Amino acid sequence: MPIVLIIEDNPINRDVLGRRLEKRGYSVRFAEDGPTGIEAAERLMPDVILMDIGLGDIMDGWEATRQIKARASTTNIPIIALTASAFESDRRNSLAAGCCDFDTKPVDLMRLLGKIEGALAGARVAAGI
């Protein structure tokens, strides 16, 4: 069962998305801010991370992504950016920070599932599995 780490500061968004993914067979873990998310990524070694870009005052999702990607232990974990903003600049900034994909909120579950599966497949290929 693939492990998905959702790094999201809004508890309602965390809960709703987490339940929807669990119903689809994913094991879901949560972090509520960037520093906690970085620690959780190192501790849990999830198969994929869903990163809210607007995490709040402590650290935004782009910085959390950069820090996760800078660590040898977590650099290969695929990260999908999630944001309520659909601007092309947000997509570009997300990819530049190290995200492998980008999606907008509210989440279209089928579209997001396709992106998660694509990220998981890419990670398997990169690992030679």
N, C-alpha and C positions, 0 to 999 in steps of 0.2 A: 504494500500500500504506500504510494508516494506521500511524502511529508511536504506540506505547504506551510510556509511561515508567512502570516499576514502581518505586516507592519503598518498599523493604522491607528491614528489617535482618536477617531470617533468610535465610541463603544457600540453604537447601533450598527454602523457599517461593518465593524469587526464581526459582530454576532450574526448578522444577516448573511454576509458572504461566507463566513465560516460554516454555518448550518447548511447552506446551499452546496458547498463543496463536500462536506461530510456525506451528504445524501448521494453524492456522485462517487463515493468510495475513496476520498482523500482523507488522510490523517492531517488535521489542521492544528497549528499552534499559533499563538498570538504574541505580539509585542506592541506597546502603545506609543513608543517614541523611538527616535533614532538610536540613542545609546543603548537602550534595552534591546532593540532589534539587532544591533551589531553583536551584542553579547549572546543573544539567542541564536543567531546564525552560527557563531563559533561553537556553541554548546550543542545545538541540535543537529547541525549539518543537514538542513532540509534539502529536499530535491529541487525545490523552486521557492522563490520569495516573491510575494506580491507587495510592492512598496508604494505606499501613499506618498505622493510628492509633497503635499502640503501638511507636513507633520506638526507644525506649530513652531513655537519660539526657540526651543532648545537646539534643534538641528533639522533641516529639511531633508526630504527623501533623497535628493541628489547627493548631498554630502554623506548621508548614511550609505548610499550605494557606493560612492567613491571609497569610503573606508572599508566596506565589506570586500570590494574588489582589490583593494591594496593589500589585504592579508593573504598570505600564501595558503592558509587553510580553507579560506572561503572564496577565493578568486574565481573558481569554476562553477559556483552556484549561479544558475540563471536567475535574473531578476526582471520582473515585469513591472513597469511603472503604472500606477493608477492615479488618475487625477480627474477632477471635475472640469478642468480646462482643456479645450480641444484645439488650442493654438498650435500651429506647426512648430513654433519656437520651443514649446514645452516638449514636444516629441523629440526634436533635435537635441535639446539639453538632456533629456532622459537617456538617449542613446550615447551621447558624449560622456555622461557620468558612468556608463557601464551597463545600463539596462539592455537586455536583448530584445525587448519589445515594449509596447506602450498601449494602454487602453484607457478609455474614458469612463467616468461615472456619470449617471448610474450604470452599473455593470450590466451588459448584455451577456447572460451566463453562457449561452452557446458559443458566442464569439470568444469569451475569455477562456472557456474550456479548450477551444482550438488552440489558443495561444499557449496555454499551459502545456498541452500535449506536444506542441511544436517545440517548446523549450526543453521539455523532458527528452524528446527524441534527439534534439541537438546535443544535449549533455551526454547522452549515451554514445552518440557517434564520436564526440570529442574524447570520451573516456575509452573508446575502442571496444565498447560492449555491443 
